[in-house]
Amino acid sequence: RYYHGYRKGFTNEVDKGVKNIGGDNPRKKEHLSEWVFDWKTEWFRSEIRKAGGDIWFGVLGCGAYVEGNQVKGIVVATPYGKGVVLGHTIIDSTGSADVAIAAGAAYNYTDGVNVAVQGAGLPKKNPDDFYNNTDWTFTNDSDMLDVWRTFIVGKEKHKGEYDIGKLVQTRERRRVIGDYTISVLDVYNNRTYPDTISIHKSAFDTHGFTIDPFFALKPPAHSRVDVIAYVPFRALLPKGLEGIVVTGLGASAHRDAMPVIRMQPCLQNQGYSVGMAAATAFSKNQNIRYVDIKALQKELVAIKSLPGSVLADKDNYPPSMEAVQKAAKTVVNDLEGLEILLWDKEKGIPAITDAFHLTTNEGHKLVYARILGMLKNDTGWEVLKKTVAGLEDWDEGWNFRGMGQFGLSMSYIDSLIIALGNSRKAEALPPIIRMAKKLTPESRFSHFRAVAIALETIASHKGALTLYNLLMLPGVTGHSMPDIQTAKKLTPPGNTDTSTRNNSLRELILGRSLYRCGDHNGLGNKVLQEYAVDLRGHYYRHASGVLQMQRQTKQPDVEL
């Protein structure tokens, strides 16, 4: 079942073909947005065969054949042994940019800076099921141990059911660094490009917390608000490599932009478009990077995979100085125009700084100071310090939520705390520590995260004892899963459980912050060492990444 997505063009051809494949069979779905999964599999199989394509079963892509910077083939593991399949153009639709990364492409994913990732799951499967959506864990599907853990725990979770799904339901995977990387504000500001290859339609369905400073200030809109995003061909071309193009979740985009880009109808159209580009490159014996994009767009417009407007589209970035200056005035009204100010920071930060100094309105000064603080500019830090020092208690806050997560993942006070911490001023510590002491085991996850980020950014030993005391609160530690028995024991029933992630994220982020502040009684190191052997791949990547980074630098970057 489609949830969102642009459903014209090739996707419409797919949907009609799948619906008609079963004649009057009672399993047929009434709407094109739903389908019988084995019918869709058969439709693709039969269409590939009609076009003269071969389908190899029981084969895994496990590497890339590269000469210089030219990708010339894929290394495959087959029932008959290992080999290489050569190709003029390699299309990496693995969903994780596996072939491109094997060829040497750089990529973004969870690491020592960032532990944010969209929720994943594994569903039950009963006869004639056609839609079982889950979100109860994090899974790194390029980590064999983590995938194994997900299947073992999933089987335990769904015991008594007929079967379980065959693919882990991950929504976020490794993203290649391309010739261009799509930002959150490119999507939010409806950026257009001369080389648009696909159009995408969805809401910011984040399945977890966001890390872009813009969303820390102005959360994504409600689920019913769809956004149109254009993807340029450059975002599918791995930087520094020739002869390869990456589609789907492996495309070059900021992780917070991916919820709008990852919808299945849009990616079906994208795959078709890339296939056309590769066929054109082969027929003209040219590198796919240099295909005539306008000629390709005309063909895609003709079948409605793209709207006609793309033929005349130009890049609408950067915003004009007039637009930035106007936004600097209107942003004090519920952050109106913030997306313009942050889209072009070279113009936006000076405009906000000037407005901060010129205004005599204390409320407006706080608005500007909070924005600047989230951008790691300390111009208004004294205003932030005074505001935080005057707080009586925390606001509502946010606990981790996967399924149905739209809007804020951080409260207003959380953002004030982080903005103040970004000043890196030792004088900012007392009000932050005072607020930290108000936290209890029942306090929201976002409050713990805000304190941790603020203190580790300042990175003073004076914050270590506070973080140690938070970790020593009842129930805060002891949530790592070093073995499968513990993983099964600590994972409760339910298709959308968030408790394990709420607990583990809180413990890991507090432990990381304590470690970066110099540690106390070795507790920060202990927490990181435990998660560095956790079966859950993203926690392992983050904890081991923090330990590695700390050995190399005194002031590592801090994720939001």
C-alpha positions as CSV (number, residue, x, y, z in Angstrom):
1,R,0.0,0.0,0.0
2,Y,1.3,3.5,-0.9
3,Y,1.2,6.0,1.9
4,H,2.2,9.1,0.0
5,G,4.0,9.6,-3.3
6,Y,3.8,10.9,-6.9
7,R,1.8,8.3,-8.7
8,K,1.8,9.4,-12.3
9,G,4.0,8.3,-15.2
10,F,5.7,4.9,-15.0
11,T,4.2,4.2,-11.6
12,N,0.7,4.6,-13.0
13,E,1.6,2.0,-15.7
14,V,2.9,-0.4,-13.0
15,D,-0.3,0.1,-10.8
16,K,-2.7,-0.6,-13.7
17,G,-0.7,-3.6,-14.9
18,V,-0.6,-5.1,-11.4
19,K,-4.3,-4.6,-10.9
20,N,-5.2,-6.2,-14.2
21,I,-2.9,-9.2,-13.9
22,G,-5.4,-11.2,-11.9
23,G,-8.6,-10.6,-13.9
24,D,-11.6,-11.0,-11.7
25,N,-9.8,-12.8,-9.0
26,P,-11.3,-12.0,-5.6
27,R,-7.9,-11.0,-4.2
28,K,-7.8,-8.0,-6.6
29,K,-7.6,-4.6,-4.8
30,E,-10.1,-1.9,-5.7
31,H,-7.7,1.0,-5.6
32,L,-4.5,1.5,-7.4
33,S,-2.8,2.5,-4.2
34,E,-3.1,-1.1,-3.0
35,W,-2.0,-4.3,-4.6
36,V,-1.5,-8.1,-4.1
37,F,2.2,-8.4,-3.5
38,D,2.9,-11.5,-5.5
39,W,1.0,-10.0,-8.4
40,K,3.3,-7.0,-8.4
41,T,6.3,-9.4,-8.2
42,E,5.0,-11.3,-11.2
43,W,4.3,-8.1,-13.2
44,F,7.9,-6.9,-12.8
45,R,9.2,-10.4,-13.7
46,S,7.1,-10.7,-16.8
47,E,7.9,-7.1,-18.0
48,I,11.6,-7.7,-17.6
49,R,11.5,-10.9,-19.6
50,K,9.4,-9.2,-22.3
51,A,12.1,-6.6,-22.6
52,G,14.8,-9.2,-23.0
53,G,16.2,-8.9,-19.5
54,D,17.7,-11.8,-17.5
55,I,16.8,-12.4,-13.8
56,W,19.4,-14.2,-11.7
57,F,18.0,-15.9,-8.6
58,G,20.1,-16.8,-5.5
59,V,22.7,-14.1,-6.4
60,L,24.1,-11.4,-4.2
61,G,26.0,-8.4,-5.3
62,C,29.1,-8.3,-3.0
63,G,31.5,-5.8,-4.6
64,A,32.5,-3.6,-7.5
65,Y,34.9,-4.0,-10.4
66,V,36.8,-0.7,-10.8
67,E,39.6,0.5,-13.0
68,G,40.8,3.9,-11.9
69,N,37.6,5.8,-11.1
70,Q,35.6,3.9,-13.7
71,V,33.1,1.4,-12.3
72,K,33.0,-1.4,-14.9
73,G,31.1,-4.2,-13.2
74,I,29.6,-5.8,-10.2
75,V,31.2,-8.6,-8.2
76,V,28.5,-11.3,-7.5
77,A,28.2,-14.4,-5.4
78,T,26.2,-17.1,-7.1
79,P,25.3,-20.8,-6.3
80,Y,28.1,-21.6,-8.8
81,G,30.8,-19.4,-7.2
82,K,32.0,-15.8,-7.3
83,G,32.3,-13.8,-10.5
84,V,32.1,-10.4,-12.2
85,V,29.2,-9.0,-14.3
86,L,30.5,-6.3,-16.6
87,G,28.4,-3.4,-17.7
88,H,28.6,-0.1,-19.6
89,T,26.7,1.6,-16.9
90,I,26.1,0.2,-13.4
91,I,22.8,1.1,-11.7
92,D,23.0,0.7,-8.0
93,S,19.4,0.1,-6.7
94,T,20.5,-1.9,-3.7
95,G,18.9,0.8,-1.5
96,S,22.1,1.1,0.5
97,A,24.5,2.3,-2.2
98,D,26.3,-1.0,-1.6
99,V,28.0,-1.2,-5.0
100,A,29.0,2.4,-5.1
101,I,30.4,2.2,-1.6
102,A,32.3,-1.0,-2.5
103,A,33.7,1.0,-5.5
104,G,35.1,3.6,-3.1
105,A,32.3,6.2,-2.9
106,A,32.0,8.2,0.3
107,Y,28.8,8.0,2.2
108,N,26.8,9.3,5.2
109,Y,25.3,7.2,7.9
110,T,25.2,6.8,11.7
111,D,28.7,7.4,13.1
112,G,30.5,8.9,16.0
113,V,28.7,12.3,15.4
114,N,25.2,11.1,14.7
115,V,23.0,8.4,16.1
116,A,19.7,9.6,14.6
117,V,18.1,7.0,12.3
118,Q,14.5,6.3,11.2
119,G,12.8,3.4,12.9
120,A,12.7,-0.1,11.5
121,G,10.8,-3.3,12.1
122,L,10.0,-6.8,10.9
123,P,6.3,-7.8,10.4
124,K,4.3,-10.9,10.9
125,K,3.1,-12.6,7.7
126,N,-0.2,-14.5,7.6
127,P,-1.8,-16.0,4.4
128,D,-3.3,-13.3,2.2
129,D,-1.8,-10.4,4.2
130,F,-0.9,-7.5,2.1
131,Y,0.0,-4.7,4.5
132,N,1.8,-5.1,7.8
133,N,3.8,-1.9,8.7
134,T,6.0,-2.0,11.8
135,D,8.4,0.3,13.7
136,W,9.9,-1.3,16.8
137,T,13.7,-1.2,16.5
138,F,16.7,0.2,14.6
139,T,18.4,-2.0,12.2
140,N,21.5,-1.5,10.1
141,D,20.8,-3.7,7.1
142,S,24.4,-3.7,6.0
143,D,25.3,-5.3,9.3
144,M,24.8,-9.1,9.2
145,L,24.7,-9.5,13.0
146,D,22.1,-6.8,13.3
147,V,19.9,-8.3,10.6
148,W,20.2,-11.7,12.3
149,R,19.3,-10.1,15.7
150,T,16.2,-8.5,14.1
151,F,15.0,-11.8,12.6
152,I,15.5,-13.8,15.9
153,V,13.8,-11.2,18.0
154,G,11.1,-10.7,15.4
155,K,10.4,-14.4,15.4
156,E,10.0,-14.3,19.2
157,K,7.9,-11.2,19.0
158,H,5.5,-12.8,16.4
159,K,5.5,-16.3,17.8
160,G,2.1,-18.0,17.1
161,E,1.8,-16.2,13.7
162,Y,2.0,-18.1,10.4
163,D,5.3,-16.5,9.4
164,I,7.4,-13.4,9.5
165,G,8.5,-11.0,6.8
166,K,11.5,-11.8,4.6
167,L,12.9,-8.3,4.5
168,V,13.7,-6.0,7.4
169,Q,11.5,-2.8,7.2
170,T,14.2,-0.2,7.2
171,R,13.4,3.4,6.2
172,E,16.9,4.8,6.2
173,R,20.1,3.4,4.9
174,R,23.6,4.4,3.7
175,R,23.5,7.5,1.5
176,V,26.2,8.1,-1.0
177,I,27.9,11.5,-1.2
178,G,27.0,12.7,-4.7
179,D,27.9,15.5,-7.0
180,Y,25.1,17.3,-5.1
181,T,23.6,16.6,-1.7
182,I,19.9,17.6,-1.2
183,S,19.4,19.6,2.0
184,V,16.3,19.9,4.2
185,L,15.9,23.5,3.1
186,D,16.1,22.6,-0.6
187,V,13.0,20.4,0.0
188,Y,11.3,22.9,2.3
189,N,11.9,25.8,-0.1
190,N,10.8,23.7,-3.1
191,R,14.1,24.1,-4.8
192,T,14.1,23.5,-8.6
193,Y,16.9,22.3,-10.8
194,P,17.7,22.3,-14.5
195,D,18.6,18.6,-14.2
196,T,15.6,17.2,-12.3
197,I,15.4,13.4,-12.8
198,S,12.4,12.6,-10.5
199,I,9.7,14.3,-8.5
200,H,8.7,13.3,-5.0
201,K,5.6,13.9,-2.8
202,S,5.3,13.2,0.9
203,A,5.2,14.7,4.4
204,F,8.1,14.8,6.7
205,D,7.3,11.4,8.2
206,T,10.5,11.3,10.3
207,H,10.0,8.0,12.3
208,G,12.3,9.4,15.0
209,F,14.1,12.6,15.9
210,T,15.6,15.1,13.5
211,I,19.1,16.7,13.6
212,D,18.9,19.6,11.2
213,P,19.0,23.0,13.2
214,F,16.1,24.2,11.2
215,F,13.8,21.5,12.6
216,A,15.1,22.2,16.1
217,L,13.6,25.7,15.7
218,K,10.7,25.1,13.4
219,P,9.4,21.5,13.4
220,P,8.2,19.7,10.3
221,A,4.5,20.3,9.4
222,H,1.7,17.9,10.3
223,S,1.3,14.6,8.5
224,R,-1.4,15.9,6.2
225,V,0.9,18.5,4.7
226,D,2.5,17.0,1.6
227,V,5.7,18.6,0.3
228,I,6.9,18.4,-3.3
229,A,10.6,17.7,-3.7
230,Y,12.7,17.6,-6.9
231,V,15.7,15.4,-7.2
232,P,18.5,16.5,-9.5
233,F,20.4,13.9,-11.5
234,R,23.6,15.1,-9.8
235,A,22.3,13.7,-6.5
236,L,22.4,10.2,-8.0
237,L,26.0,10.4,-9.3
238,P,28.6,9.4,-6.7
239,K,31.3,12.0,-6.4
240,G,34.5,11.0,-8.0
241,L,33.2,7.9,-9.7
242,E,32.3,7.3,-13.4
243,G,30.0,4.7,-14.9
244,I,27.7,4.3,-11.9
245,V,24.4,5.9,-10.7
246,V,22.7,5.3,-7.4
247,T,18.9,5.3,-6.9
248,G,16.4,5.1,-4.0
249,L,17.4,5.4,-0.3
250,G,21.1,5.4,-1.3
251,A,20.8,8.8,-3.0
252,S,22.8,11.9,-1.9
253,A,20.6,13.8,0.5
254,H,20.6,14.9,4.2
255,R,18.9,12.3,6.4
256,D,16.2,14.7,7.5
257,A,15.3,15.3,3.8
258,M,14.9,11.6,3.1
259,P,11.3,11.1,4.5
260,V,10.0,13.2,1.6
261,I,12.2,11.5,-1.0
262,R,11.8,7.8,0.0
263,M,8.2,7.0,-1.1
264,Q,7.8,3.9,-3.3
265,P,5.8,5.5,-6.2
266,C,8.4,8.2,-6.6
267,L,11.3,5.8,-6.5
268,Q,9.6,3.5,-9.1
269,N,9.6,6.6,-11.4
270,Q,13.1,7.4,-10.5
271,G,14.3,3.9,-11.3
272,Y,12.6,4.0,-14.7
273,S,14.2,7.4,-15.5
274,V,17.6,6.2,-14.6
275,G,17.1,3.1,-16.7
276,M,16.3,5.4,-19.7
277,A,19.4,7.5,-19.0
278,A,21.6,4.3,-18.9
279,A,20.1,3.0,-22.1
280,T,20.7,6.4,-23.8
281,A,24.3,6.4,-22.5
282,F,24.9,2.9,-23.9
283,S,23.3,3.7,-27.3
284,K,25.5,6.8,-27.7
285,N,28.6,5.2,-26.1
286,Q,28.9,8.0,-23.6
287,N,29.3,8.3,-19.9
288,I,26.0,8.5,-18.1
289,R,27.1,11.6,-16.4
290,Y,26.9,13.4,-19.7
291,V,23.6,12.3,-21.1
292,D,21.4,15.0,-22.6
293,I,19.2,15.6,-19.6
294,K,16.8,17.9,-21.4
295,A,16.1,15.3,-24.1
296,L,15.6,12.7,-21.3
297,Q,13.2,15.1,-19.5
298,K,11.1,15.5,-22.6
299,E,10.5,11.8,-22.8
300,L,9.7,11.6,-19.1
301,V,7.2,14.5,-19.4
302,A,5.6,12.7,-22.3
303,I,4.7,9.8,-20.1
304,K,3.9,12.1,-17.1
305,S,6.7,10.8,-14.9
306,L,7.7,14.5,-14.7
307,P,5.6,17.6,-14.9
308,G,6.1,19.8,-17.9
309,S,7.4,22.7,-15.8
310,V,10.8,20.9,-15.3
311,L,11.7,21.7,-19.0
312,A,11.9,25.4,-18.1
313,D,13.1,25.1,-14.5
314,K,16.2,26.9,-13.4
315,D,17.9,26.7,-10.1
316,N,16.0,29.1,-7.7
317,Y,18.9,29.1,-5.2
318,P,20.2,31.3,-3.6
319,P,17.4,33.5,-2.3
320,S,17.8,37.2,-3.1
321,M,19.2,39.6,-0.6
322,E,15.9,41.4,-0.5
323,A,14.2,38.1,0.5
324,V,16.8,37.5,3.2
325,Q,16.4,41.0,4.7
326,K,12.7,40.7,4.7
327,A,12.9,37.3,6.5
328,A,15.2,38.9,9.1
329,K,12.3,41.2,9.9
330,T,9.4,38.7,9.8
331,V,11.2,35.9,11.6
332,V,10.2,37.4,15.0
333,N,6.5,36.5,14.1
334,D,6.4,32.7,14.7
335,L,9.7,32.3,12.8
336,E,8.1,33.4,9.5
337,G,10.8,33.3,6.9
338,L,13.3,31.2,8.9
339,E,13.6,28.8,6.0
340,I,15.0,31.6,3.8
341,L,17.5,32.8,6.4
342,L,18.9,29.4,7.0
343,W,18.8,28.3,3.4
344,D,21.6,30.8,2.6
345,K,23.6,31.2,5.8
346,E,26.2,33.4,4.2
347,K,23.5,36.1,3.9
348,G,21.3,34.9,6.7
349,I,23.6,34.9,9.7
350,P,24.8,38.5,9.1
351,A,21.2,39.6,8.6
352,I,20.1,38.0,11.9
353,T,23.2,39.4,13.7
354,D,22.4,42.9,12.5
355,A,18.8,42.6,13.5
356,F,19.8,41.3,17.0
357,H,22.0,44.4,17.6
358,L,19.5,46.9,16.2
359,T,16.3,45.8,18.0
360,T,15.4,47.1,21.4
361,N,12.6,44.6,21.8
362,E,13.7,42.0,24.4
363,G,11.4,39.3,22.9
364,H,12.8,39.9,19.5
365,K,16.3,39.7,20.8
366,L,15.6,36.3,22.3
367,V,14.2,35.1,18.9
368,Y,17.4,36.1,17.2
369,A,19.7,34.8,19.9
370,R,18.0,31.4,19.8
371,I,18.4,31.1,16.1
372,L,22.0,32.2,16.2
373,G,22.7,29.8,19.1
374,M,21.3,26.9,17.1
375,L,23.7,27.9,14.3
376,K,26.7,27.8,16.8
377,N,27.0,31.6,16.8
378,D,27.5,33.1,20.3
379,T,26.3,36.6,19.5
380,G,23.3,36.4,21.8
381,W,24.6,34.0,24.4
382,E,24.1,36.4,27.3
383,V,20.4,36.7,26.4
384,L,20.1,33.0,26.3
385,K,21.8,32.6,29.6
386,K,19.5,35.1,31.3
387,T,16.4,33.4,29.8
388,V,17.5,29.8,30.9
389,A,18.4,31.1,34.3
390,G,14.9,32.5,34.7
391,L,13.1,29.2,33.9
392,E,11.1,27.7,36.7
393,D,10.8,24.2,35.2
394,W,10.8,22.2,32.1
395,D,8.1,22.2,29.4
396,E,6.4,19.1,28.0
397,G,9.3,17.7,26.0
398,W,9.3,14.6,23.7
399,N,9.8,10.9,24.2
400,F,11.1,8.8,21.3
401,R,8.3,8.0,18.8
402,G,8.7,6.1,15.6
403,M,5.4,5.4,13.8
404,G,3.4,8.5,13.2
405,Q,6.1,10.9,14.2
406,F,5.4,14.3,12.7
407,G,6.3,17.7,14.1
408,L,8.6,18.5,17.0
409,S,11.1,16.1,18.5
410,M,12.5,18.8,20.8
411,S,10.7,21.3,23.0
412,Y,11.2,25.1,23.1
413,I,13.2,24.9,26.3
414,D,15.3,22.0,24.9
415,S,16.3,24.3,22.0
416,L,17.2,27.1,24.4
417,I,19.4,24.8,26.4
418,I,21.2,23.6,23.2
419,A,21.5,27.1,21.8
420,L,23.1,28.2,25.0
421,G,25.5,25.3,25.1
422,N,26.6,26.1,21.5
423,S,28.2,29.2,22.9
424,R,30.9,27.0,24.4
425,K,31.1,29.5,27.3
426,A,31.9,28.2,30.7
427,E,29.7,30.9,32.1
428,A,26.7,29.1,30.5
429,L,27.2,26.0,32.7
430,P,25.3,27.1,35.9
431,P,21.9,27.6,34.4
432,I,22.2,24.4,32.3
433,I,23.3,22.4,35.4
434,R,20.4,23.9,37.4
435,M,17.9,22.6,34.8
436,A,19.6,19.2,34.6
437,K,19.1,18.8,38.4
438,K,15.3,19.1,37.9
439,L,15.3,15.9,35.7
440,T,13.9,12.7,37.1
441,P,13.7,9.1,35.6
442,E,10.2,10.0,34.3
443,S,11.4,13.2,32.5
444,R,11.1,13.2,28.7
445,F,13.9,11.9,26.5
446,S,14.3,15.2,24.7
447,H,15.2,17.0,28.0
448,F,18.0,14.5,28.7
449,R,19.3,14.8,25.2
450,A,19.3,18.7,25.3
451,V,21.3,18.7,28.5
452,A,23.7,16.1,27.2
453,I,24.3,18.0,23.9
454,A,24.7,21.4,25.7
455,L,27.2,20.0,28.2
456,E,29.3,18.0,25.8
457,T,29.5,21.0,23.5
458,I,31.0,23.1,26.3
459,A,33.1,20.0,27.1
460,S,34.0,21.1,30.6
461,H,34.9,18.8,33.5
462,K,32.4,20.9,35.6
463,G,29.5,19.2,33.7
464,A,30.7,15.7,34.3
465,L,29.3,15.2,37.8
466,T,25.9,16.4,36.6
467,L,25.9,13.8,33.8
468,Y,27.1,11.1,36.1
469,N,24.2,11.8,38.5
470,L,21.7,11.6,35.7
471,L,23.1,8.2,34.6
472,M,22.8,7.1,38.2
473,L,19.1,7.8,38.4
474,P,17.0,4.6,38.8
475,G,16.4,2.8,35.5
476,V,18.6,5.0,33.3
477,T,21.4,2.4,32.7
478,G,21.4,-1.2,31.9
479,H,19.7,-1.1,28.4
480,S,22.4,-2.4,26.1
481,M,21.9,-5.7,24.3
482,P,25.3,-7.5,24.0
483,D,23.8,-10.9,23.2
484,I,20.7,-12.5,21.7
485,Q,19.3,-13.7,25.0
486,T,19.4,-10.1,26.4
487,A,17.9,-8.8,23.1
488,K,14.9,-11.2,23.3
489,K,14.4,-10.5,27.0
490,L,14.5,-6.7,26.7
491,T,12.3,-6.4,23.6
492,P,8.6,-6.2,24.6
493,P,5.7,-7.2,22.3
494,G,4.0,-4.8,19.9
495,N,4.6,-3.6,16.3
496,T,5.4,0.0,17.3
497,D,7.1,-0.3,20.7
498,T,9.4,2.7,21.5
499,S,10.5,1.8,25.1
500,T,13.7,0.1,24.2
501,R,14.8,2.9,21.9
502,N,13.8,5.6,24.4
503,N,15.9,3.9,27.2
504,S,18.9,3.0,25.1
505,L,19.2,6.4,23.4
506,R,19.0,8.2,26.7
507,E,21.7,6.0,28.3
508,L,24.0,6.2,25.2
509,I,23.7,9.9,24.7
510,L,24.2,10.7,28.4
511,G,27.2,8.3,28.5
512,R,28.7,9.9,25.3
513,S,28.3,13.4,26.8
514,L,29.9,12.3,30.1
515,Y,32.8,10.7,28.3
516,R,33.4,13.9,26.2
517,C,33.3,16.0,29.4
518,G,36.2,14.0,30.8
519,D,34.2,11.3,32.5
520,H,33.5,10.6,36.2
521,N,34.4,7.3,37.8
522,G,34.8,5.8,34.3
523,L,31.0,5.5,33.9
524,G,30.9,7.3,30.5
525,N,33.6,4.9,29.1
526,K,31.7,2.0,30.6
527,V,28.5,2.9,28.8
528,L,30.2,3.4,25.5
529,Q,32.2,0.2,25.8
530,E,28.9,-1.7,26.4
531,Y,27.2,-0.2,23.4
532,A,30.3,-0.7,21.3
533,V,29.5,-4.5,21.4
534,D,25.7,-4.1,21.2
535,L,24.0,-6.3,18.6
536,R,22.0,-3.3,17.3
537,G,24.3,-2.0,14.6
538,H,23.5,1.7,14.9
539,Y,24.3,1.9,18.6
540,Y,27.5,-0.1,17.9
541,R,28.5,2.4,15.1
542,H,27.8,5.4,17.3
543,A,29.5,4.2,20.5
544,S,32.6,2.8,18.7
545,G,32.7,6.0,16.6
546,V,32.7,8.2,19.7
547,L,35.5,6.2,21.3
548,Q,37.5,6.4,18.1
549,M,36.9,10.2,17.6
550,Q,37.8,11.0,21.1
551,R,41.2,9.5,20.7
552,Q,41.8,11.7,17.7
553,T,40.4,15.1,18.7
554,K,39.7,17.3,21.7
555,Q,36.5,18.9,20.4
556,P,34.5,16.6,18.1
557,D,31.4,17.8,16.3
558,V,28.2,17.3,18.3
559,E,25.0,16.1,16.7
560,L,21.7,17.7,17.4
